[in-house]
Amino acid sequence: NKYDLAAALMQKRYEVEKKMSRPTHWYGLTAFYDGLIFLALAHRSSEFEWTSDVGDIMSKMETFMQIGRSNIEHKLLLLEAEVKSKIGQKDIASQKYKLAIAAAEKNGFIHEQAIATERAADFFLRNNDKSNASLYYGRANSLYLKWGAKGKADDLCKNIPF
């Protein structure tokens, strides 16, 4: 995983955005990926320093949800799943992952359906459910291939930890 690199690049983007004469609005896209980065790093740590950053991102996502539900719903559900996973609410997290995957599929976001499916697989693996982890990794691989991301699909196959 290259989340440390992603976090460094995110920080550089923040610095560049501060210097810009007018703000850029990606309507939740950068906030979503920033949230995924924070939460991925949080799963590797027992500290709760990430909570305020993730809270800010979730607030932004809820605002953007009012603008375009079909563009944001699956993103917000995935972030909610990751938060519930981090705080140990496994049943709610599992349901949120499934809802995020279904919403991404319904609204035609195959790439984010693949990401949500992979993150669900990671969740199941962290919780010692190898059967579901294997199932979701397989689905994620198929979705990445369907999207055309052969390199990502190959990388996923090489790095599945079992």
Secondary structure, 3 states (H helix, E strand, C coil): CCHHHHHHHHHHHHHHHHHCCCCCCCCCHHHHHHHHHHHHHHHCCCCCCCHHHHHHHHHHHHHHHHHCHHHHHHHHHHHHHHHHHHCCCHHHHHHHHHHHHHHHHHCCCHHHHHHHHHHHHHHHHHCCCHHHHHHHHHHHHHHHHHHCCHHHHHHHHHHCCC
